[in-house]
């Protein structure tokens, strides 16, 4: 049954179902009228709030933004949607995610990064997930993020342990309807799927062009710049050029983690000052030299605020490079999948960090070090810039029609006056009424516009329950000695939240901690 569910026949049926419903939901032109628009002024590089205004979408582009009181000619047959009292925002951009992991939801709620690597990560999982698990996890996870108003995702798709799982992940991205920069991952596996095999599959995917005429672009994800031989690194670079990938992404987490895929290392391979965007995820131990290289070559880091705190990734120093930074979710199976939450956490983390620097000197802060506008830009415009797409993450004439409409009268938003503050500090996923990707409704009136979503849910639950049972039966690792022969393991003090005996830590589920 699993083989049939990921067979070409079944995928064709799924694709027809998606195309049918999404096609019905796409008018040639749509007018959102009378709302408050968080627009972007490309001349001043600043947000511009337009009140009692309208957004005209034609096909996949924003054609015009104008005061609703003006007499403007619109195309015949335009569908008009009254958004009076509502907030119209650009779609949000996630520059770091692992979509295949959706089936792990809630089972890694108390994990650490060191445990994650040997229990849940790409290498620990390589012999456990089928192509069906990867496909339906990718699809369900992307639908979750579309529901949250995230319209563009850079996926570090390291569920590629065979030709079949690599293809399954890409198929899930294509079928989701999201704009996905699908980072085909090349990595040193122990299951016989060699680097040579992986590069051949990358070229095959590029040549077949299955993603063409969809919202998906082919990218490359590779973490071996600092550890692999020069021969391997150069072969990967050559393959990326030959495949004409749209983006390259790499995990950069040095310090005790040893993943030193830094700007300096890529620069040593003459693979930094190039036309292709390169996104360095996490970058917790970024150096001043690395920051200088990022600025001079216009490459970006992706900071994942919730991930940093959840996993203990490293110091929160990315505020030094926010002019070359965007936001990412990372492992949506362990926490939030929306970018608004990441923007909120990041904003308050930076504020606290900089406040404390003054308070530690026994002085009193006089100003707020970071604004909601800056957080909003990181969640939208900067994501587009990280991907070198000037037409993504903004509402402006000529931009892609990625549009998110927030209810203005929900209990949490009622009474707002500043739409940016309302979105960043007061909104949640339930406030999102409509989501468009390239002028196509993927969420409307609070509901995903997905064919047979109940069937997708059941497929996903079948996969998730199998994986959760499998991991429940898998013993937890003993983390002793040194991590990758780099740094010693050390237990972290666990807190006590109960009076008297016990700590309140709980077990949540039998077999999970």
N, C-alpha and C positions, 0 to 999 in steps of 0.2 A: 504493500500500500504506500509506503513512504517513497518507493521508487517512482510510482505513478504520480504522486503528488508533486514531485519535482521534475516530472518528465516534460519534454517539449509540448506534448498535447495539453497537459494541465496548465502549463505556463501560458500557452496560447489562449486558453479559456479565461485565465485570470486577466491577461492583458486586454482581451476583448471586453471583459466586464469593466475594467478600469477605464478603458478608452471610451466605452459607451457612456458611462455615467459622467465622466469628466468632460466629454464632448458636449453633452447636453448642458453642462454647467458653464460652458464658455460662450458667451455672446461675443459678437465681433467688436462691440463697444459697450462699455459699462460706465455709468456716471454715478459716483458717490457724491451726493449733494448735501450741502448745509452743515457739514461737520467742522470740527477743529482738526486741522491737519498739521502734523509734525513734518514740515517740509525741510528741504536742504537747499541753501543758497550756495551754488557752486562758485560764485564770484567771491564771496567772503569766507567760504569754507565753514559755514556756521549753520546751526539749526535755525529754522524760521517758522514760528507758529502763525498759521493762517486760520483765523476764526471766521465762522459762517462762510466757509469756502467749499469748493468742489474739486474733485479729481476725475479727470476724464481718461479712461483707459481704452485704447484701441488695439485689438489683438494682444500682443505681449508687451506693449510699451505704454508708459504714461505719456499722454499727448499734451495735456494741459492741466494747470492748477489755477483756479481763478475764484474771485469773490462771487459768491452765489447770487448776489444782487445784480450782477452785470448781465446784460442781454448777450449771451454767447451762443453762437450757432453750434449745435452738436449733430453728429451723424444721424441720419434717419434710422430708426430701429434700435437706437441705443436703449439699453436697459437702465432705468434710473433707480437707485437705491437711496432712500432718505436716511442720512446718518446724522440728522440734527441731534445735538446733545452728546454725540459720540466722539471718540478720539480715533483718528486715522493715522496709522503709523506705518513706517516701512517694515518689511519682514526682517526678522532677526537672523544673524549669521553666527553659526557655530563653527569654529575653526579647528576643533579637535574632538574626535569621537571614535568609539569602537562599536559600530552598530550591531555586530553579530552577537554581542554578549547579552542581549535582552532577556534571554532565558534564565539568567542568573539573578533575576530581580528578587531582592530582599534576602538572599542567602549569604551575601557578603557584607551585611550591614555593620559588622564590627571588625572587619578585617584591617590589616595594615598593608603597606606597600610590599614589605618583605614577604609577608604571607601570600599576598596576591600573586606575586611572581611565580611562586612554586605551587599554587593551588588553582588559580583562576585565569592566569595569563595565557598568552598565545602558545607558549611552549608546553605548559601544563595541560592544555586543552586539545592538543593536536591529534590525539588518538581517541577522542571522546565524542566529538560532534560530527554528525552526518551533513551532507549537502542540504538536506531538508531543514536541519536545525539552523544552519547558517542562513539559508534563504528566508525562512519564516521569522527568524529573530531579527534579521536586517529589515525586513518589511514592516513587522509590527513596531519595531523601535522607531523607524522613520515616520510612521503614521502617528505615533505618540508625539514626536517632535513637531510635526506639521500642526497637530491639534494645539500645540503651545505657541504657534506663530513663528516658529523657526523655519524659514523658507530655504535657506542655503546651509549646507553641511559639508565640511571637509572631513571625510571619513578615513581614518588610518585603519584600513580594512585588513587587519592581520589574522583574520580567520581563513587565510588562504594556505591550507595545508596540503592541497592537491589541486589538480586542474578542476575537479568537480566542485570543491568548496569555494575556490576562487571565483568560478563562474556563478555559483549560487549567490554569493554576496553581491556581485555586480547585478545579477538579475533582480535581486531584492531592491537594490537602489533604483533600477530602471522602473520597476513596477510600482514604486511608492508614489510617484508624481512629484517628489521633492527635487529641488536643484541640489544634486550631490556631486561633489568633486571626489570621485571614488579612488582613494589611494591604494592601488594594487600593491600589496606588500611583498617584498623580496626579503627573505630571512633565512638564517641558517638552521634548518630543521634536522631532526634526528630520525625521521620516518622514511627517509629515502627520496623525498621530494627535493631534488637538488637545486642549487642556484641556477644551474643551466636549464633545468626543467622549468623553473619559475620564469626565467627571462624569455624562454620560448613561448610560454603561455601569455606573458605580457605582450609580446609582439603579435601573437595570434589574436588577442583581444583587440589590439589597436587596428589590425588589418581588417578584421571582420566588421568593426565599427558598429556593433549592435546598439551602442549608446547614441549613435548619431540620430539627429532629429528627435531627441528626447531632452530632458532637463539634466542629464548626467554627462559629466566630462571625465575623461580618464586621467588619473594622477598616479604618482608613485610614492610609496611609503617605504623608507629604508633606514634602518638603525645601525648599519655596519660601518659608517664612515670612519669611526674612530677605532674600531676593533678588527675589522677584516683586513685581508691583505690588499696591497695597492692594486694588484691584478684584479681582484674581485670588485673593489670599489670602482675602478675604471670601467670594468665591464658593465656594471650597473648604470653608471653615468652615460656610457655609450648607448645602452638600451633605452634609457629615458629619452635621450635625444632622438633616437631612431623612431620611437613610439610617439614622439611629439606630445608628451604629456603636458597637461594644463597646469600642473602644480606638483611640487615635491614637498614632502613633509617628513620630519624626523623627530624622534624623542631626544630632547637635550636635557639630561639630568645628571650632571657630573657630581662632584663632591663624593660622598660615600657610595653613590649608586654606580659610578663608573661609566655612565652612558654619555661620554663626552663628545657628542655630535654637535660641536660648537660651530659658530660662524668662522672661528679661526681654522678649524679642521677643514671645513668645506672650502674655505678660501685657499687653503694649501693645495687643493685639487683643481683650482681655477673653476670652481663650481658654485660661486656665490654671486659674483657680479655678472649675472646673466639675465636674459629677458624673462625666463620662467620664474614665477614666484616660488620662494622657498619659505615654508612655515616651520619654525622651531617650537615644538610643543614643550610647555612647562618652563624651560630656561631658568630654573631656580638659582643656578650658580653662574649666571651670566657675568662676564668680566667687563671692565670698562673698555678694553680693546674690542671685545665682541660687540658691545653696544655701538661703538664707533663704526665697526664694519657693517652692522645692520643699517645704520643711518646712511652711510656712504653708498651702500648698494640697494637701499630701499627694500630690504627684506624684513619680515615680521616674526614676532614671537606670538604664541597663543598661550595665554595664561588661563588656567582652569582653577578658579578660586575654591570651589567646594571640594574638588579633588585634593588640593593641597592640604586642607584641614582634615579631610577624611582619612587620607592615607599617610600623612606625615611625610610629604614629598620633599619639602625643603623650605628655605626661608622665603618670606613674602616680599621679595625685593623687585618684582617686575614693575613697581610704580616708577622706578628710575627710567624705564624705557617705554612709557605709555604712549609716546608719540609714534612708536613702531610696534604697537601691541594690539591684539584683538582678544576676544574671549572664546573659551571652549568649555565643553561639558566634561569630556573624557569618558568615564565609565558610567553611562546613564543607568546601568543595572543596579548600581549601588546607591544612587541618590537622584537628585533632580535631573530632568531632561530638558529643561527650558533655559533659555539664555537670560531671561529677565531675572531669575533667581541668581544666576552667576553675576550679573551686573550689580545686583543689590548686595550680595556678599562681598564682592570686590570693593565696591564703593565704601562700605562700612569698615572693611578690613584696612584699607588704605587710610581712611580717616583715623581710625584707632591707632594705627602704627605711627602716624605723624603727630597725632596729639600726644602720645606717650613720650615721644622724643623731647617734647617741651616739658611735660609734667615730671619726667624723671629728673629734670634740672630744678624742680620745685618752682617752676614758673607757670603762668596761667596763659593758655592759648587764647588768642584774640580773634581768630578767624577760622573758618572751615576750610581745610586744605584741598578738598575735591568736591566738585559739583555734580548734581544729577545730570546736567547736560553732558559732562565728560563721560559719565558712566554710560549714558545712552549712546553716545558716539562709539564707544568701544564695542557695544552690542550690535551695532548696525554698520555705520559707515566704515569703521576700521576693519571690520570683517571683509567688506568688499575690497578695501585697499590691500589687505593681506593677500588676497587672491588676484590682485591687479585688475580688478573689475570696477571701473568707475561708475558703472550702471547698476550696481548691487548695493543694497543697504541704505538707499536714500529714496525719498519721494521728490522727484524733480522731472522736468520735461526731458524726455528721451531715455529715462531710466527704465529698467525692467519693471514690469507691473507686479511686483511682490508687495502685497498690501495686507495689513492687519487692522481690523476694526474692533475697538474695545467698546463695550457698553459703558455709557457714562453715568448710569443711574443704579448700578449694582450697589449693595450695601457698603462694599469697600471703597468704591469710587465716588459715591454720592457726595456732591459738594466741591468737587475739584475745580480749580481755576488754572493751575499750571499743568498742562497735559504731559509734559516730560516727567515732572515729579510724580504725577499720578501713575504713570506706567512703571517707572523705576522703583518707587517706594510703596505703592499701594495696590497695584494690580496683581491678579493671579490668573492662571490659565482659564478658569471658569468665566472670566470677564471677556474673553475673546469670542466675538460673534462670527466674524468672517475672516477667512485667510485665502489670499490669492497667490498663486505662483505662476508667473508669466501670464497674467491675465486670466487664469483658470481657477475657478473656485475649487479648493481642496477641503475647505470647511465653510459651511454656510448655516446661519441661524443656530450656531452652537453645535452643529453636528458634522462629522467627517463625511465628505462626499466620496465614499468608497463603495464600490460594488461588492456585495456579499461580505460586509465587514463581520457579520456574525460567523460566517464560515472561516474567515481569516483568524478570528479570535479562537475558534475551536482548534484550528490547526496549530496555532501558537501554543495554546494551553497543553496540547498533547506533547509537543516538543519540550516545553518548559518543565512539565511534571516529570518527564523522563530524565532530563538533565538534573533536576533538583534531587531526584531519588539517587541518581548516580553519584552526585557529589556528597549526598548524605552518607553514602556507604564508603566514601573515600576518607581514610584517616587524615587528620591534620598533621602537617609537617612539624618536625622538631627543629626549631630554628636555634642552632647552637654553633659555636665557633665563629667563623667569619663569613660575611656575605660576599660571595664571589672572590674570596681571598683578598678583599679590599679593606673592609672595615668590620670590626667586631659587632656581633649582635648584642643588644642590651635591652632588657625589659624596661618598659615604661611604667611608672607608678599608676596603678588603677585607682580610680576615685571611689569613695564611699558615699552613698546618698541615703542611707538608712540609719536611724538611731539604733543603738544596741547591736545585736548580732546581725550578720549579713551585710551585704554591700548594695543590694538592689540591682546588681548587674543583670541577672536573669539569663535564661537560655533561649528564649524566643521559640525555637523549634527544637525538638529532640534531635540531636546530632549536629546542630549548628550552634555557634557561639558568636 
